[in-house]
């Protein structure tokens, strides 16, 4: 398979897995809840980096997208009922948002 075709597949799959855009991610990053479920800021920083236009993606972007796809596919299957404090979010909901997917939005 040609490199460009593989890149197209990765990009399309990443876009299919997420449902938050750049402005959603910025708002979420500034929300104190975003710090509760991930050990570092890497997931949300990766999601922000991957929201750049495809024409500007480098090998680093594609590697990051593969990590995000892998995580999102696993985490979306988790059905947690343990809410954080008085919020309607679980730790998994928060982690998913840190990776660019808002489980409350369908």
KETOR-262623 format. One record per residue: residue number from 0; z, x, y of N, C-alpha, C, O in turn. Coordinates in steps of 0.05 Angstrom, whole numbers. Layout:
BEGIN
num nzz nxx nyy cazz caxx cayy czz cxx cyy ozz oxx oyy
NUM Z X Y Z X Y Z X Y Z X Y
...
end
This chain:
BEGIN
num nzz nxx nyy cazz caxx cayy czz cxx cyy ozz oxx oyy
0 0 17 -24 0 0 0 0 18 25 14 38 26
1 -15 11 44 -17 26 69 9 24 85 23 4 84
2 15 46 100 39 47 116 41 24 136 62 12 139
3 19 18 149 20 -3 169 26 -31 157 39 -47 169
4 15 -35 133 20 -61 120 50 -63 112 62 -84 115
5 61 -41 102 90 -40 95 106 -46 120 126 -61 119
6 99 -33 142 114 -37 167 112 -66 176 132 -78 185
7 88 -78 173 85 -107 180 103 -124 163 115 -143 173
8 104 -118 137 121 -134 119 150 -132 127 165 -152 128
9 160 -107 133 188 -103 141 194 -118 167 214 -132 169
10 176 -115 186 180 -128 212 182 -159 209 200 -172 220
11 163 -170 194 162 -199 191 187 -209 176 198 -230 183
12 195 -194 155 219 -202 140 244 -201 158 261 -218 157
13 246 -180 174 269 -178 193 269 -202 212 290 -214 216
14 246 -208 223 244 -231 242 252 -257 228 263 -275 240
15 245 -259 202 251 -283 187 281 -285 182 292 -308 179
16 295 -263 180 324 -263 173 342 -269 197 364 -279 193
17 333 -262 221 350 -266 244 344 -292 259 322 -303 255
18 362 -300 276 356 -324 293 369 -321 320 372 -341 335
19 376 -297 327 387 -291 354 368 -273 369 358 -254 358
20 364 -279 395 346 -262 411 364 -242 427 388 -242 425
21 351 -226 443 364 -205 458 387 -217 476 409 -206 476
22 381 -238 490 402 -249 508 425 -261 492 448 -259 501
23 419 -273 469 441 -282 451 459 -259 442 483 -261 442
24 446 -237 435 461 -214 425 478 -201 447 501 -193 442
25 468 -200 472 483 -189 494 508 -207 499 530 -196 502
26 504 -233 500 527 -251 504 547 -247 482 571 -246 487
27 537 -246 457 555 -243 434 570 -216 435 594 -215 429
28 556 -195 442 569 -169 443 592 -169 463 612 -155 459
29 590 -184 484 611 -185 505 633 -204 498 653 -206 512
30 630 -219 476 651 -238 467 672 -222 451 664 -208 432
31 697 -224 457 718 -209 442 718 -215 412 726 -197 397
32 709 -238 404 708 -244 375 689 -226 360 693 -221 336
33 669 -215 374 649 -198 360 661 -173 349 649 -160 332
34 685 -166 358 698 -141 349 716 -146 324 727 -126 314
35 718 -170 315 738 -176 294 728 -172 266 744 -168 248
36 702 -172 261 693 -172 233 679 -146 225 675 -141 201
37 670 -130 243 656 -105 235 674 -81 242 688 -81 262
38 672 -61 225 689 -37 230 680 -21 254 696 -7 266
39 655 -24 261 645 -10 285 625 -28 300 621 -51 292
40 614 -18 321 595 -33 337 566 -28 327 547 -37 339
41 563 -12 305 537 -5 295 519 -30 289 496 -30 297
42 529 -50 275 511 -73 269 499 -86 294 475 -91 295
43 516 -91 314 506 -105 338 488 -87 354 469 -96 366
44 495 -61 355 478 -42 369 451 -39 355 430 -37 368
45 451 -40 329 425 -40 313 409 -65 320 385 -63 324
46 422 -88 319 408 -113 325 396 -112 353 373 -121 357
47 410 -101 372 399 -99 399 375 -80 400 355 -86 413
48 377 -58 386 355 -38 385 331 -51 372 308 -46 380
49 335 -67 351 313 -79 337 300 -102 352 279 -113 343
50 312 -110 374 300 -132 390 278 -121 409 267 -136 425
51 272 -95 408 251 -84 423 224 -93 411 223 -102 388
52 203 -91 427 176 -100 418 167 -83 394 173 -59 393
53 154 -95 375 145 -81 351 129 -56 357 131 -36 342
54 113 -56 378 96 -33 384 113 -8 391 103 14 390
55 138 -13 397 156 10 404 174 18 381 191 36 384
56 172 5 359 188 12 336 181 39 325 157 46 323
57 201 54 317 198 80 304 207 78 275 216 57 266
58 206 100 261 216 101 234 245 93 233 254 79 214
59 260 101 253 289 93 254 292 63 256 310 52 243
60 275 50 271 276 20 272 271 7 245 286 -11 237
61 251 17 231 244 6 205 267 10 185 273 -8 169
62 279 34 185 301 39 167 325 20 174 337 9 156
63 330 17 199 351 -1 208 345 -30 200 363 -45 192
64 320 -38 202 313 -65 195 317 -70 165 326 -91 157
65 311 -50 149 315 -52 120 345 -56 114 353 -72 96
66 362 -41 128 391 -44 124 400 -72 132 415 -85 118
67 390 -81 155 398 -108 164 388 -129 145 403 -148 139
68 364 -127 136 353 -147 117 371 -148 92 378 -170 82
69 377 -125 81 394 -123 57 421 -136 62 430 -153 45
70 434 -129 84 460 -141 90 458 -171 94 474 -186 82
71 439 -180 110 437 -208 116 432 -225 91 443 -247 88
72 415 -215 73 409 -230 49 434 -234 32 439 -256 21
73 451 -213 31 476 -216 16 496 -233 30 508 -251 18
74 500 -229 55 521 -242 71 516 -272 74 534 -288 76
75 491 -280 76 484 -308 80 492 -325 55 496 -349 58
76 496 -312 32 503 -326 8 534 -331 6 543 -347 -10
77 549 -317 23 578 -319 22 587 -345 35 580 -350 58
78 602 -361 21 613 -386 32 643 -383 36 659 -386 18
79 651 -376 60 679 -371 67 690 -395 82 676 -407 98
80 715 -400 77 729 -422 91 752 -413 108 766 -429 120
81 757 -387 108 779 -376 123 771 -371 152 757 -352 159
82 780 -390 169 772 -388 198 790 -368 213 813 -364 206
83 778 -356 233 792 -337 250 807 -352 271 796 -365 288
84 834 -350 269 851 -364 289 844 -393 291 842 -407 270
85 841 -403 315 834 -431 319 805 -435 324 796 -457 333
86 789 -415 318 760 -418 321 748 -432 298 761 -437 277
87 723 -439 300 708 -452 278 691 -431 263 674 -437 247
88 697 -405 269 682 -383 257 699 -369 235 723 -366 238
89 685 -361 214 698 -345 193 692 -316 199 675 -310 216
90 705 -297 186 699 -269 190 670 -264 182 656 -247 194
91 660 -278 162 632 -274 154 613 -285 175 592 -272 181
92 620 -307 188 603 -317 210 601 -296 233 580 -292 244
93 624 -284 239 625 -264 260 608 -239 252 592 -229 268
94 611 -230 227 595 -207 218 565 -213 218 549 -197 226
95 558 -238 210 530 -245 210 519 -245 239 497 -235 244
96 534 -255 258 526 -254 286 522 -225 295 504 -219 310
97 540 -208 286 537 -179 294 511 -167 284 502 -147 295
98 500 -179 263 475 -169 252 451 -185 262 428 -179 255
99 456 -205 279 434 -220 291 428 -248 279 407 -259 285
100 447 -258 264 443 -285 252 467 -302 258 489 -296 251
101 462 -325 271 483 -344 278 482 -366 257 464 -383 257
102 502 -367 240 502 -386 218 507 -415 228 502 -434 213
103 516 -418 252 520 -445 263 495 -457 274 494 -481 281
104 475 -441 277 448 -449 287 429 -450 263 428 -431 248
105 415 -471 260 397 -473 236 369 -475 244 352 -477 227
end
